[in-house]
Each structure stands twice: as C-alpha cells, then as structure tokens.
C-alpha cells in the first residue's frame, strides 16, 4: 500500500502545477509558502522579500524565483463560480465517486486485470470495460453464458484475493 500512496503523492506533486517546474524549485516554492505563513503569523503582516530571504538563508532573487514558481501552482477551489450567471460552483458540476471507486483501487486495477489468465482477462474487459452482458460475451468468445458466469466469478475472486494480499 505504501507504493500506491507514493504513486498518488508523486502524481499530485507532478500534475498540480500549470507549468513545468523542476523538483528543486517546487520544493523551494513550497518552503517559501510555509515560511511566508510562519512570518505572517509572527509579524502580523505579510513578509517582505528581504525578510523571506533572510529567514530561509536565500538570496532575494531566489525568493522571487520561488514565489513566481509558487504562483504557477494550479489551485482551483470547488467553490469557484462557473458560467455566465455565476449561480453554480465548480463543485456542483462534479460527479460524486461511486462507492466502489476509491482512488487506490483505480490505481491498482490495471495490474490486477493484467495478472489474470487470458480468457478471464478478456471476460472482465468485455463485461466491465465494454459493458457487454454475459450472453453477448458468450457469443463473442464461443462459450456458454454459464461458463462465462463462472469465469467472471473466478476472475473477480482472483482480483479480490490479490487486493487482500497487498
């Protein structure tokens, strides 16, 4: 599970910036944001560039570069109004994830499907990714509906067992 969490963090770290920013510059920008918050609490006002530079042991040019990088980070609020009239928010337009669609499950799904024997993998792909029913799958692969039902049940059990192992 640590591997999955690491992948999620990497994805969020790498895809939440509007522009390509190197990892060291991202880290510097994040340190700057934390320092700006700390200094704001201490000083009761926004810190100046020179105060941030002194606090972090950086040059003023590095602070300006880090602040510019931080401003390129994509931060969208779900409360952001959308449309011409502004009555709806971005969050209103987002569909809720289904109960069985946890992000961690979606990340491991391709590996679980790939690990299945070929016929079981084909049945799962046809059933859940092409939305065919068992009769349509049976006609396509040349087996009875009952056999397809057994293959589907076996494949799902294998995938579930793999999930539980990890």
ROVEXBA-64501 format. One record per atom (N, C-alpha, C): residue number from 1; residue in one letter; z negated, y, x negated. Coordinates in Angstrom, 1 decimal. Atoms other than C-alpha are relative to their C-alpha. Layout:
BEGIN
+-----+----+--------+--------+--------+
|   i | aa |      Z |      Y |      X |
+-----+----+--------+--------+--------+
| NUM |  A |      Z |      Y |      X |
...
+-----+----+--------+--------+--------+
END
This chain:
BEGIN
+-----+----+--------+--------+--------+
|   i | aa |      Z |      Y |      X |
+-----+----+--------+--------+--------+
|   1 |  X |    0.0 |   -1.2 |   -0.8 |
|   1 |  X |    0.0 |    0.0 |    0.0 |
|   1 |  X |    0.0 |    1.2 |   -0.9 |
|   2 |  X |    0.0 |   -1.1 |    0.9 |
|   2 |  X |   -0.6 |    2.3 |   -3.0 |
|   2 |  X |    1.4 |    0.4 |   -0.3 |
|   3 |  X |   -1.4 |   -0.2 |    0.3 |
|   3 |  X |    3.1 |    2.0 |   -3.8 |
|   3 |  X |    0.6 |    0.8 |    1.1 |
|   4 |  X |   -0.6 |   -0.7 |   -1.1 |
|   4 |  X |    4.0 |    3.2 |   -0.3 |
|   4 |  X |   -0.5 |    1.4 |    0.1 |
|   5 |  X |    0.6 |   -1.3 |    0.0 |
|   5 |  X |    1.6 |    6.1 |   -0.4 |
|   5 |  X |    0.6 |    0.9 |   -1.1 |
|   6 |  X |   -0.6 |   -0.7 |    1.1 |
|   6 |  X |    3.0 |    7.1 |   -3.8 |
|   6 |  X |    1.4 |    0.4 |    0.4 |
|   7 |  X |   -1.4 |   -0.4 |   -0.4 |
|   7 |  X |    6.6 |    7.0 |   -2.4 |
|   7 |  X |    0.0 |    1.1 |    1.0 |
|   8 |  X |    0.1 |   -1.1 |   -1.0 |
|   8 |  X |    5.6 |    9.2 |    0.6 |
|   8 |  X |   -0.3 |    1.3 |   -0.7 |
|   9 |  X |    0.4 |   -1.2 |    0.7 |
|   9 |  X |    3.9 |   11.7 |   -1.7 |
|   9 |  X |    1.2 |    0.5 |   -0.8 |
|  10 |  X |   -1.1 |   -0.4 |    0.8 |
|  10 |  X |    6.9 |   11.7 |   -4.0 |
|  10 |  X |    1.1 |    0.6 |    0.8 |
|  11 |  X |   -1.0 |   -0.5 |   -0.9 |
|  11 |  X |    9.3 |   12.2 |   -1.1 |
|  11 |  X |   -0.4 |    1.4 |    0.5 |
|  12 |  X |    0.5 |   -1.3 |   -0.5 |
|  12 |  X |    7.2 |   15.1 |    0.3 |
|  12 |  X |    0.1 |    1.0 |   -1.1 |
|  13 |  X |    0.0 |   -1.0 |    1.1 |
|  13 |  X |    6.9 |   16.7 |   -3.1 |
|  13 |  X |    1.4 |    0.4 |   -0.4 |
|  14 |  X |   -1.4 |   -0.2 |    0.4 |
|  14 |  X |   10.6 |   16.4 |   -3.9 |
|  14 |  X |    0.8 |    0.7 |    1.1 |
|  15 |  X |   -0.9 |   -0.4 |   -1.0 |
|  15 |  X |   12.0 |   17.3 |   -0.5 |
|  15 |  X |   -0.5 |    1.2 |    0.8 |
|  16 |  X |    0.5 |   -1.2 |   -0.8 |
|  16 |  X |    9.8 |   20.2 |    0.7 |
|  16 |  X |    0.3 |    1.3 |   -0.6 |
|  17 |  X |   -0.4 |   -1.3 |    0.7 |
|  17 |  X |   11.4 |   22.8 |   -1.5 |
|  17 |  X |    1.5 |    0.3 |    0.4 |
|  18 |  X |   -1.3 |   -0.4 |   -0.4 |
|  18 |  X |   14.5 |   24.7 |   -0.3 |
|  18 |  X |    1.0 |   -0.1 |   -1.1 |
|  19 |  X |   -0.9 |    0.1 |    1.2 |
|  19 |  X |   15.9 |   24.9 |   -3.8 |
|  19 |  X |   -0.5 |   -1.0 |   -1.0 |
|  20 |  X |    0.4 |    1.0 |    1.0 |
|  20 |  X |   15.8 |   22.5 |   -6.7 |
|  20 |  X |   -0.9 |    0.8 |   -1.0 |
|  21 |  X |    1.0 |   -0.6 |    1.0 |
|  21 |  X |   12.7 |   23.4 |   -8.8 |
|  21 |  X |   -0.5 |   -1.1 |   -0.8 |
|  22 |  X |    0.5 |    1.1 |    0.9 |
|  22 |  X |   11.6 |   21.4 |  -11.8 |
|  22 |  X |   -1.4 |   -0.3 |    0.3 |
|  23 |  X |    1.4 |    0.4 |   -0.3 |
|  23 |  X |    8.4 |   19.5 |  -11.6 |
|  23 |  X |   -1.0 |    0.9 |   -0.7 |
|  24 |  X |    1.0 |   -0.9 |    0.6 |
|  24 |  X |    6.5 |   21.6 |  -14.2 |
|  24 |  X |   -0.1 |    1.4 |    0.8 |
|  25 |  X |    0.0 |   -1.3 |   -0.7 |
|  25 |  X |    7.5 |   24.8 |  -12.3 |
|  25 |  X |   -0.6 |   -0.2 |    1.4 |
|  26 |  X |    0.7 |    0.3 |   -1.2 |
|  26 |  X |    6.4 |   23.2 |   -9.0 |
|  26 |  X |   -1.5 |   -0.1 |   -0.1 |
|  27 |  X |    1.4 |    0.1 |    0.3 |
|  27 |  X |    3.1 |   22.3 |  -10.5 |
|  27 |  X |   -0.7 |    1.4 |   -0.3 |
|  28 |  X |    0.5 |   -1.3 |    0.3 |
|  28 |  X |    2.7 |   25.8 |  -11.8 |
|  28 |  X |   -0.1 |    0.9 |    1.2 |
|  29 |  X |    0.0 |   -0.7 |   -1.2 |
|  29 |  X |    3.6 |   27.3 |   -8.5 |
|  29 |  X |   -1.2 |   -0.4 |    0.9 |
|  30 |  X |    1.1 |    0.4 |   -0.8 |
|  30 |  X |    1.0 |   25.2 |   -6.7 |
|  30 |  X |   -1.3 |    0.4 |   -0.6 |
|  31 |  X |    1.2 |   -0.5 |    0.6 |
|  31 |  X |   -1.6 |   26.1 |   -9.3 |
|  31 |  X |   -0.2 |    1.5 |    0.3 |
|  32 |  X |    0.0 |   -1.5 |   -0.3 |
|  32 |  X |   -0.7 |   29.8 |   -8.7 |
|  32 |  X |   -0.5 |    0.2 |    1.4 |
|  33 |  X |    0.5 |   -0.2 |   -1.4 |
|  33 |  X |   -1.2 |   29.4 |   -5.0 |
|  33 |  X |   -1.5 |   -0.3 |    0.2 |
|  34 |  X |    1.5 |    0.3 |   -0.1 |
|  34 |  X |   -4.6 |   27.8 |   -5.4 |
|  34 |  X |   -0.8 |    1.1 |   -0.6 |
|  35 |  X |    0.7 |   -1.1 |    0.7 |
|  35 |  X |   -5.6 |   30.5 |   -7.9 |
|  35 |  X |    0.0 |    1.3 |    0.8 |
|  36 |  X |   -0.1 |   -1.2 |   -0.8 |
|  36 |  X |   -4.4 |   33.3 |   -5.6 |
|  36 |  X |   -1.0 |   -0.1 |    1.2 |
|  37 |  X |    1.0 |    0.2 |   -1.0 |
|  37 |  X |   -6.5 |   31.8 |   -2.8 |
|  37 |  X |   -1.4 |    0.2 |   -0.5 |
|  38 |  X |    1.4 |   -0.1 |    0.6 |
|  38 |  X |   -9.6 |   31.5 |   -5.1 |
|  38 |  X |   -0.3 |    1.4 |   -0.3 |
|  39 |  X |    0.2 |   -1.4 |    0.3 |
|  39 |  X |   -9.2 |   35.0 |   -6.3 |
|  39 |  X |   -0.1 |    0.9 |    1.2 |
|  40 |  X |    0.1 |   -0.8 |   -1.3 |
|  40 |  X |   -8.7 |   36.4 |   -2.8 |
|  40 |  X |   -1.4 |   -0.2 |    0.6 |
|  41 |  X |    1.4 |    0.2 |   -0.5 |
|  41 |  X |  -12.0 |   34.8 |   -1.8 |
|  41 |  X |   -1.0 |    0.8 |   -0.8 |
|  42 |  X |    1.0 |   -0.6 |    0.8 |
|  42 |  X |  -13.8 |   36.2 |   -4.8 |
|  42 |  X |    0.1 |    1.6 |    0.0 |
|  43 |  X |   -0.2 |   -1.4 |    0.0 |
|  43 |  X |  -12.2 |   39.7 |   -4.8 |
|  43 |  X |    0.0 |    0.7 |    1.3 |
|  44 |  X |   -0.1 |   -0.6 |   -1.3 |
|  44 |  X |  -11.9 |   40.2 |   -1.1 |
|  44 |  X |    1.3 |    0.7 |    0.2 |
|  45 |  X |   -1.3 |   -0.6 |   -0.1 |
|  45 |  X |   -8.3 |   41.3 |   -1.6 |
|  45 |  X |    1.0 |   -0.9 |   -0.8 |
|  46 |  X |   -1.0 |    0.8 |    0.8 |
|  46 |  X |   -5.0 |   39.9 |   -3.0 |
|  46 |  X |   -0.1 |    0.3 |   -1.4 |
|  47 |  X |    0.0 |   -0.2 |    1.4 |
|  47 |  X |   -5.0 |   39.4 |   -6.7 |
|  47 |  X |    1.3 |    0.6 |   -0.5 |
|  48 |  X |   -1.2 |   -0.5 |    0.6 |
|  48 |  X |   -2.6 |   41.3 |   -8.9 |
|  48 |  X |    0.7 |   -1.0 |   -0.9 |
|  49 |  X |   -0.7 |    0.9 |    0.9 |
|  49 |  X |    0.0 |   39.7 |  -11.1 |
|  49 |  X |   -0.8 |   -0.2 |   -1.3 |
|  50 |  X |    0.8 |    0.1 |    1.3 |
|  50 |  X |   -2.1 |   40.5 |  -14.2 |
|  50 |  X |   -1.3 |   -0.8 |    0.2 |
|  51 |  X |    1.2 |    0.8 |   -0.3 |
|  51 |  X |   -5.3 |   39.1 |  -12.6 |
|  51 |  X |    0.3 |   -1.5 |    0.1 |
|  52 |  X |   -0.4 |    1.5 |    0.0 |
|  52 |  X |   -3.5 |   35.8 |  -11.8 |
|  52 |  X |    0.3 |   -0.5 |   -1.4 |
|  53 |  X |   -0.3 |    0.4 |    1.3 |
|  53 |  X |   -2.1 |   35.7 |  -15.3 |
|  53 |  X |   -1.2 |   -0.3 |   -0.8 |
|  54 |  X |    1.2 |    0.1 |    0.8 |
|  54 |  X |   -5.5 |   36.2 |  -16.9 |
|  54 |  X |   -0.8 |   -1.2 |    0.5 |
|  55 |  X |    0.8 |    1.1 |   -0.6 |
|  55 |  X |   -7.2 |   33.7 |  -14.5 |
|  55 |  X |    0.6 |   -1.3 |   -0.5 |
|  56 |  X |   -0.7 |    1.2 |    0.4 |
|  56 |  X |   -4.6 |   31.0 |  -15.4 |
|  56 |  X |    0.3 |   -0.2 |   -1.4 |
|  57 |  X |   -0.4 |    0.0 |    1.4 |
|  57 |  X |   -4.0 |   31.9 |  -19.0 |
|  57 |  X |    1.5 |    0.0 |   -0.2 |
|  58 |  X |   -1.4 |   -0.1 |    0.0 |
|  58 |  X |   -0.4 |   32.6 |  -18.3 |
|  58 |  X |    0.5 |    1.4 |   -0.3 |
|  59 |  X |   -0.5 |   -1.3 |    0.1 |
|  59 |  X |    1.9 |   35.5 |  -19.1 |
|  59 |  X |    0.4 |    0.5 |    1.4 |
|  60 |  X |   -0.3 |   -0.6 |   -1.3 |
|  60 |  X |    2.8 |   37.9 |  -16.3 |
|  60 |  X |    1.4 |   -0.5 |    0.4 |
|  61 |  X |   -1.4 |    0.5 |   -0.3 |
|  61 |  X |    6.5 |   36.7 |  -16.5 |
|  61 |  X |   -0.1 |   -1.4 |    0.6 |
|  62 |  X |    0.2 |    1.3 |   -0.5 |
|  62 |  X |    5.3 |   33.1 |  -16.0 |
|  62 |  X |   -0.5 |    0.0 |    1.5 |
|  63 |  X |    0.6 |   -0.1 |   -1.3 |
|  63 |  X |    3.3 |   34.2 |  -13.0 |
|  63 |  X |    1.1 |    0.4 |    1.0 |
|  64 |  X |   -1.1 |   -0.5 |   -0.9 |
|  64 |  X |    6.3 |   36.0 |  -11.4 |
|  64 |  X |    1.0 |   -1.2 |    0.2 |
|  65 |  X |   -0.9 |    1.2 |   -0.2 |
|  65 |  X |    8.5 |   32.9 |  -12.0 |
|  65 |  X |   -0.6 |   -1.0 |    0.9 |
|  66 |  X |    0.7 |    1.0 |   -0.9 |
|  66 |  X |    5.9 |   30.6 |  -10.4 |
|  66 |  X |   -0.1 |    0.5 |    1.4 |
|  67 |  X |    0.0 |   -0.5 |   -1.4 |
|  67 |  X |    5.5 |   32.9 |   -7.4 |
|  67 |  X |    1.3 |    0.0 |    0.7 |
|  68 |  X |   -1.4 |    0.1 |   -0.5 |
|  68 |  X |    9.3 |   33.0 |   -7.0 |
|  68 |  X |    0.2 |   -1.4 |    0.4 |
|  69 |  X |   -0.2 |    1.4 |   -0.3 |
|  69 |  X |    9.3 |   29.2 |   -7.1 |
|  69 |  X |   -0.8 |   -0.3 |    1.3 |
|  70 |  X |    0.8 |    0.4 |   -1.2 |
|  70 |  X |    6.5 |   29.0 |   -4.5 |
|  70 |  X |    0.6 |    0.6 |    1.2 |
|  71 |  X |   -0.6 |   -0.6 |   -1.2 |
|  71 |  X |    8.4 |   31.3 |   -2.1 |
|  71 |  X |    1.2 |   -0.8 |    0.4 |
|  72 |  X |   -1.1 |    0.9 |   -0.4 |
|  72 |  X |   11.2 |   28.7 |   -2.2 |
|  72 |  X |   -0.4 |   -1.2 |    0.7 |
|  73 |  X |    0.5 |    1.2 |   -0.7 |
|  73 |  X |    9.0 |   26.1 |   -0.7 |
|  73 |  X |    0.2 |    0.1 |    1.5 |
|  74 |  X |   -0.3 |    0.1 |   -1.5 |
|  74 |  X |   10.0 |   25.0 |    2.8 |
|  74 |  X |   -1.2 |   -0.2 |    0.8 |
|  75 |  X |    1.2 |    0.2 |   -0.9 |
|  75 |  X |    7.1 |   25.6 |    5.1 |
|  75 |  X |    0.3 |    0.5 |    1.3 |
|  76 |  X |   -0.4 |   -0.4 |   -1.4 |
|  76 |  X |    8.0 |   25.6 |    8.7 |
|  76 |  X |   -1.1 |   -0.4 |    0.9 |
|  77 |  X |    1.1 |    0.3 |   -0.9 |
|  77 |  X |    5.4 |   25.9 |   11.4 |
|  77 |  X |    0.6 |   -0.6 |    1.3 |
|  78 |  X |   -0.4 |    0.6 |   -1.2 |
|  78 |  X |    5.7 |   23.8 |   14.5 |
|  78 |  X |   -0.1 |    1.0 |    1.2 |
|  79 |  X |    0.1 |   -1.0 |   -1.0 |
|  79 |  X |    4.7 |   26.9 |   16.4 |
|  79 |  X |    1.0 |    1.1 |   -0.1 |
|  80 |  X |   -1.0 |   -1.0 |    0.2 |
|  80 |  X |    7.7 |   28.8 |   15.2 |
|  80 |  X |    0.9 |    0.1 |    1.3 |
|  81 |  X |   -0.9 |   -0.1 |   -1.2 |
|  81 |  X |    9.7 |   30.2 |   18.2 |
|  81 |  X |    1.4 |   -0.4 |   -0.3 |
|  82 |  X |   -1.4 |    0.4 |    0.1 |
|  82 |  X |   13.2 |   28.8 |   18.8 |
|  82 |  X |    0.7 |    0.5 |    1.2 |
|  83 |  X |   -0.8 |   -0.4 |   -1.1 |
|  83 |  X |   16.0 |   30.0 |   20.9 |
|  83 |  X |    0.0 |    1.5 |    0.2 |
|  84 |  X |   -0.1 |   -1.5 |   -0.2 |
|  84 |  X |   17.0 |   33.5 |   22.1 |
|  84 |  X |   -1.2 |    0.6 |    0.7 |
|  85 |  X |    1.1 |   -0.5 |   -0.8 |
|  85 |  X |   14.2 |   33.9 |   24.6 |
|  85 |  X |   -1.4 |   -0.2 |   -0.7 |
|  86 |  X |    1.2 |    0.2 |    0.8 |
|  86 |  X |   11.5 |   32.6 |   22.2 |
|  86 |  X |   -1.1 |   -0.7 |    0.8 |
|  87 |  X |    1.0 |    0.7 |   -0.8 |
|  87 |  X |    9.7 |   30.7 |   25.0 |
|  87 |  X |   -0.4 |   -1.4 |   -0.5 |
|  88 |  X |    0.3 |    1.4 |    0.5 |
|  88 |  X |    9.9 |   27.3 |   23.3 |
|  88 |  X |   -0.3 |    0.1 |   -1.5 |
|  89 |  X |    0.3 |    0.1 |    1.4 |
|  89 |  X |    8.5 |   26.4 |   19.9 |
|  89 |  X |    0.7 |   -1.2 |   -0.6 |
|  90 |  X |   -0.7 |    1.1 |    0.7 |
|  90 |  X |    9.9 |   24.0 |   17.3 |
|  90 |  X |   -0.8 |   -1.3 |    0.4 |
|  91 |  X |    0.7 |    1.2 |   -0.3 |
|  91 |  X |    7.1 |   21.5 |   18.1 |
|  91 |  X |    0.3 |   -0.5 |    1.4 |
|  92 |  X |   -0.4 |    0.4 |   -1.4 |
|  92 |  X |    8.2 |   21.5 |   21.8 |
|  92 |  X |    1.2 |   -0.9 |    0.0 |
|  93 |  X |   -1.2 |    0.7 |    0.1 |
|  93 |  X |   11.5 |   20.1 |   20.7 |
|  93 |  X |    0.0 |   -1.3 |   -0.8 |
|  94 |  X |    0.2 |    1.2 |    0.8 |
|  94 |  X |   10.2 |   17.3 |   18.5 |
|  94 |  X |   -0.4 |   -1.1 |    0.9 |
|  95 |  X |    0.4 |    1.1 |   -0.8 |
|  95 |  X |   10.0 |   13.9 |   20.0 |
|  95 |  X |   -1.2 |   -0.7 |   -0.7 |
|  96 |  X |    1.1 |    0.7 |    0.6 |
|  96 |  X |    6.8 |   12.0 |   19.5 |
|  96 |  X |    0.4 |   -1.3 |   -0.5 |
|  97 |  X |   -0.3 |    1.3 |    0.6 |
|  97 |  X |    7.0 |    9.0 |   17.3 |
|  97 |  X |   -0.5 |   -1.1 |    0.9 |
|  98 |  X |    0.4 |    1.1 |   -0.8 |
|  98 |  X |    6.8 |    5.7 |   19.1 |
|  98 |  X |   -1.2 |   -0.7 |   -0.6 |
|  99 |  X |    1.3 |    0.6 |    0.5 |
|  99 |  X |    3.5 |    3.8 |   18.8 |
|  99 |  X |    0.2 |   -1.0 |   -1.2 |
| 100 |  X |   -0.2 |    0.9 |    1.0 |
| 100 |  X |    5.1 |    1.2 |   16.6 |
| 100 |  X |    0.8 |    0.5 |   -1.2 |
| 101 |  X |   -0.8 |   -0.6 |    1.1 |
| 101 |  X |    7.0 |    3.6 |   14.3 |
| 101 |  X |   -0.9 |    0.9 |   -0.9 |
| 102 |  X |    0.9 |   -0.7 |    1.0 |
| 102 |  X |    4.3 |    4.5 |   11.7 |
| 102 |  X |    0.9 |    0.2 |   -1.2 |
| 103 |  X |   -0.8 |   -0.3 |    1.1 |
| 103 |  X |    5.9 |    6.2 |    8.7 |
| 103 |  X |    0.0 |   -1.1 |   -1.1 |
| 104 |  X |    0.1 |    1.0 |    1.1 |
| 104 |  X |    4.6 |    3.5 |    6.3 |
| 104 |  X |    0.8 |   -1.2 |    0.4 |
| 105 |  X |   -0.8 |    1.1 |   -0.5 |
| 105 |  X |    6.2 |    0.8 |    8.5 |
| 105 |  X |    1.4 |    0.2 |   -0.2 |
| 106 |  X |   -1.4 |   -0.3 |    0.2 |
| 106 |  X |    9.5 |    2.5 |    8.4 |
| 106 |  X |    0.4 |    0.0 |   -1.4 |
| 107 |  X |   -0.3 |    0.0 |    1.5 |
| 107 |  X |    9.4 |    2.8 |    4.6 |
| 107 |  X |    0.2 |   -1.4 |   -0.5 |
| 108 |  X |    0.0 |    1.3 |    0.5 |
| 108 |  X |    8.8 |   -0.9 |    4.1 |
| 108 |  X |    1.0 |   -0.9 |    0.8 |
| 109 |  X |   -0.9 |    0.8 |   -0.9 |
| 109 |  X |   11.2 |   -2.1 |    6.9 |
| 109 |  X |    1.2 |   -0.5 |   -0.8 |
| 110 |  X |   -1.2 |    0.5 |    0.7 |
| 110 |  X |   14.4 |   -2.3 |    4.7 |
| 110 |  X |   -0.3 |   -1.2 |   -0.9 |
| 111 |  X |    0.4 |    1.1 |    0.9 |
| 111 |  X |   12.6 |   -4.6 |    2.2 |
| 111 |  X |   -0.3 |   -1.2 |    0.8 |
| 112 |  X |    0.4 |    1.1 |   -0.9 |
| 112 |  X |   11.2 |   -6.8 |    5.0 |
| 112 |  X |    1.3 |   -0.7 |    0.5 |
| 113 |  X |   -1.2 |    0.6 |   -0.6 |
| 113 |  X |   14.6 |   -7.3 |    6.6 |
| 113 |  X |    0.9 |   -0.6 |   -1.1 |
| 114 |  X |   -0.8 |    0.5 |    1.1 |
| 114 |  X |   16.3 |   -7.8 |    3.2 |
| 114 |  X |   -0.5 |   -1.4 |   -0.5 |
| 115 |  X |    0.6 |    1.2 |    0.5 |
| 115 |  X |   13.9 |  -10.6 |    2.4 |
| 115 |  X |    0.2 |   -1.2 |    0.9 |
| 116 |  X |   -0.3 |    1.1 |   -1.0 |
| 116 |  X |   14.9 |  -12.7 |    5.5 |
| 116 |  X |    1.1 |   -0.8 |   -0.5 |
| 117 |  X |   -1.2 |    0.8 |    0.2 |
| 117 |  X |   17.2 |  -15.6 |    5.3 |
| 117 |  X |    1.2 |    0.6 |    0.7 |
| 118 |  X |   -1.2 |   -0.7 |   -0.4 |
| 118 |  X |   20.8 |  -14.6 |    6.0 |
| 118 |  X |    0.2 |    0.0 |    1.6 |
| 119 |  X |   -0.2 |    0.1 |   -1.4 |
| 119 |  X |   21.0 |  -15.8 |    9.6 |
| 119 |  X |   -1.1 |    0.7 |    0.8 |
| 120 |  X |    1.1 |   -0.8 |   -0.6 |
| 120 |  X |   17.6 |  -14.4 |   10.6 |
| 120 |  X |    0.2 |    1.5 |   -0.2 |
| 121 |  X |   -0.2 |   -1.4 |    0.2 |
| 121 |  X |   18.5 |  -11.1 |    9.0 |
| 121 |  X |    1.1 |    0.5 |    0.9 |
| 122 |  X |   -1.1 |   -0.4 |   -0.9 |
| 122 |  X |   21.8 |  -11.0 |   11.0 |
| 122 |  X |   -0.5 |    0.2 |    1.4 |
| 123 |  X |    0.6 |   -0.1 |   -1.3 |
| 123 |  X |   19.9 |  -11.7 |   14.2 |
| 123 |  X |   -0.8 |    1.3 |    0.2 |
| 124 |  X |    0.8 |   -1.2 |   -0.1 |
| 124 |  X |   17.4 |   -8.9 |   13.5 |
| 124 |  X |    0.8 |    1.2 |    0.0 |
| 125 |  X |   -0.9 |   -1.2 |    0.1 |
| 125 |  X |   20.1 |   -6.4 |   12.6 |
| 125 |  X |    0.8 |    0.2 |    1.3 |
| 126 |  X |   -0.8 |   -0.1 |   -1.3 |
| 126 |  X |   22.2 |   -7.2 |   15.7 |
| 126 |  X |   -1.0 |    0.4 |    1.2 |
| 127 |  X |    0.9 |   -0.2 |   -1.1 |
| 127 |  X |   19.1 |   -7.2 |   18.0 |
| 127 |  X |   -0.6 |    1.5 |    0.0 |
| 128 |  X |    0.8 |   -1.2 |    0.0 |
| 128 |  X |   17.2 |   -4.1 |   16.8 |
| 128 |  X |    0.8 |    1.2 |   -0.6 |
| 129 |  X |   -0.7 |   -1.1 |    0.5 |
| 129 |  X |   19.8 |   -2.0 |   15.0 |
| 129 |  X |    1.4 |    0.2 |    0.7 |
| 130 |  X |   -1.2 |   -0.1 |   -0.8 |
| 130 |  X |   22.9 |   -2.7 |   17.1 |
| 130 |  X |   -0.3 |   -0.1 |    1.5 |
| 131 |  X |    0.5 |    0.0 |   -1.4 |
| 131 |  X |   20.8 |   -3.1 |   20.3 |
| 131 |  X |    0.8 |   -1.0 |    0.9 |
| 132 |  X |   -0.7 |    1.1 |   -0.8 |
| 132 |  X |   22.6 |   -6.4 |   21.4 |
| 132 |  X |   -1.1 |   -0.8 |    0.6 |
| 133 |  X |    1.0 |    0.9 |   -0.6 |
| 133 |  X |   20.7 |   -8.7 |   23.7 |
| 133 |  X |    0.3 |   -1.4 |   -0.6 |
| 134 |  X |   -0.1 |    1.3 |    0.6 |
| 134 |  X |   20.2 |  -12.4 |   22.8 |
| 134 |  X |    1.3 |   -0.7 |    0.4 |
| 135 |  X |   -1.2 |    0.7 |   -0.4 |
| 135 |  X |   23.2 |  -13.6 |   24.8 |
| 135 |  X |    1.2 |    0.6 |   -0.8 |
| 136 |  X |   -1.1 |   -0.6 |    0.8 |
| 136 |  X |   25.5 |  -11.1 |   23.0 |
| 136 |  X |    0.0 |   -0.5 |   -1.4 |
| 137 |  X |    0.2 |    0.5 |    1.4 |
| 137 |  X |   24.1 |  -12.2 |   19.6 |
| 137 |  X |    0.5 |   -1.5 |   -0.1 |
| 138 |  X |   -0.4 |    1.4 |    0.0 |
| 138 |  X |   24.6 |  -15.9 |   20.5 |
| 138 |  X |    1.5 |   -0.1 |    0.1 |
| 139 |  X |   -1.4 |    0.1 |    0.0 |
| 139 |  X |   28.2 |  -15.3 |   21.4 |
| 139 |  X |    0.6 |    0.4 |   -1.3 |
| 140 |  X |   -0.6 |   -0.5 |    1.3 |
| 140 |  X |   28.8 |  -13.4 |   18.2 |
| 140 |  X |   -0.2 |   -1.0 |   -1.1 |
| 141 |  X |    0.3 |    0.9 |    1.2 |
| 141 |  X |   27.2 |  -15.9 |   15.8 |
| 141 |  X |    0.2 |   -1.5 |    0.3 |
| 142 |  X |   -0.4 |    1.4 |   -0.3 |
| 142 |  X |   28.1 |  -19.1 |   17.7 |
| 142 |  X |   -1.2 |   -0.9 |    0.2 |
| 143 |  X |    1.2 |    0.8 |   -0.3 |
| 143 |  X |   24.6 |  -20.4 |   18.6 |
| 143 |  X |   -0.4 |    0.3 |    1.5 |
| 144 |  X |    0.5 |   -0.2 |   -1.4 |
| 144 |  X |   22.8 |  -20.8 |   22.0 |
| 144 |  X |   -0.9 |    1.2 |    0.0 |
| 145 |  X |    0.9 |   -1.1 |   -0.2 |
| 145 |  X |   20.7 |  -18.0 |   23.4 |
| 145 |  X |   -1.4 |   -0.5 |   -0.4 |
| 146 |  X |    1.3 |    0.6 |    0.3 |
| 146 |  X |   17.7 |  -20.3 |   23.0 |
| 146 |  X |   -0.2 |    0.0 |   -1.5 |
| 147 |  X |    0.1 |    0.1 |    1.4 |
| 147 |  X |   18.4 |  -20.8 |   19.3 |
| 147 |  X |   -0.2 |    1.4 |   -0.6 |
| 148 |  X |    0.1 |   -1.4 |    0.5 |
| 148 |  X |   18.8 |  -17.0 |   18.8 |
| 148 |  X |   -1.5 |    0.5 |    0.3 |
| 149 |  X |    1.4 |   -0.3 |   -0.3 |
| 149 |  X |   15.4 |  -16.6 |   20.5 |
| 149 |  X |   -1.0 |   -0.5 |   -1.0 |
| 150 |  X |    0.8 |    0.6 |    1.0 |
| 150 |  X |   13.8 |  -19.0 |   18.1 |
| 150 |  X |    0.2 |    0.7 |   -1.4 |
| 151 |  X |   -0.3 |   -0.7 |    1.2 |
| 151 |  X |   15.5 |  -17.3 |   15.1 |
| 151 |  X |   -0.7 |    1.4 |   -0.1 |
| 152 |  X |    0.6 |   -1.3 |    0.0 |
| 152 |  X |   14.3 |  -13.9 |   16.2 |
| 152 |  X |   -1.5 |    0.0 |   -0.1 |
| 153 |  X |    1.4 |    0.1 |    0.0 |
| 153 |  X |   10.8 |  -15.0 |   16.8 |
| 153 |  X |   -0.5 |   -0.4 |   -1.4 |
| 154 |  X |    0.3 |    0.4 |    1.3 |
| 154 |  X |   10.7 |  -16.7 |   13.4 |
| 154 |  X |    0.1 |    1.1 |   -1.0 |
| 155 |  X |   -0.2 |   -1.2 |    0.9 |
| 155 |  X |   12.1 |  -13.6 |   11.6 |
| 155 |  X |   -1.1 |    1.0 |    0.2 |
| 156 |  X |    1.1 |   -1.0 |   -0.3 |
| 156 |  X |    9.6 |  -11.3 |   13.3 |
| 156 |  X |   -1.3 |   -0.5 |   -0.6 |
| 157 |  X |    1.2 |    0.6 |    0.5 |
| 157 |  X |    6.8 |  -13.7 |   12.3 |
| 157 |  X |    0.0 |    0.1 |   -1.5 |
| 158 |  X |   -0.1 |   -0.1 |    1.4 |
| 158 |  X |    8.0 |  -13.7 |    8.7 |
| 158 |  X |   -0.3 |    1.4 |   -0.5 |
| 159 |  X |    0.2 |   -1.4 |    0.3 |
| 159 |  X |    8.2 |   -9.9 |    8.6 |
| 159 |  X |   -1.5 |    0.4 |    0.2 |
| 160 |  X |    1.4 |   -0.4 |   -0.3 |
| 160 |  X |    4.7 |   -9.6 |   10.1 |
| 160 |  X |   -0.9 |   -0.6 |   -1.1 |
| 161 |  X |    0.8 |    0.6 |    1.1 |
| 161 |  X |    3.3 |  -12.1 |    7.5 |
| 161 |  X |    0.1 |    0.7 |   -1.3 |
| 162 |  X |   -0.2 |   -0.8 |    1.2 |
| 162 |  X |    4.9 |  -10.1 |    4.7 |
| 162 |  X |   -0.8 |    1.3 |    0.0 |
| 163 |  X |    0.8 |   -1.3 |   -0.1 |
| 163 |  X |    3.3 |   -6.9 |    6.0 |
| 163 |  X |   -1.5 |   -0.2 |   -0.2 |
| 164 |  X |    1.4 |    0.3 |    0.1 |
| 164 |  X |   -0.1 |   -8.5 |    6.3 |
| 164 |  X |   -0.4 |   -0.3 |   -1.5 |
| 165 |  X |    0.3 |    0.3 |    1.4 |
| 165 |  X |    0.1 |   -9.8 |    2.7 |
| 165 |  X |   -0.2 |    1.2 |   -0.8 |
| 166 |  X |    0.0 |   -1.2 |    0.8 |
| 166 |  X |    0.6 |   -6.3 |    1.4 |
| 166 |  X |   -1.0 |    0.9 |    0.6 |
+-----+----+--------+--------+--------+
END
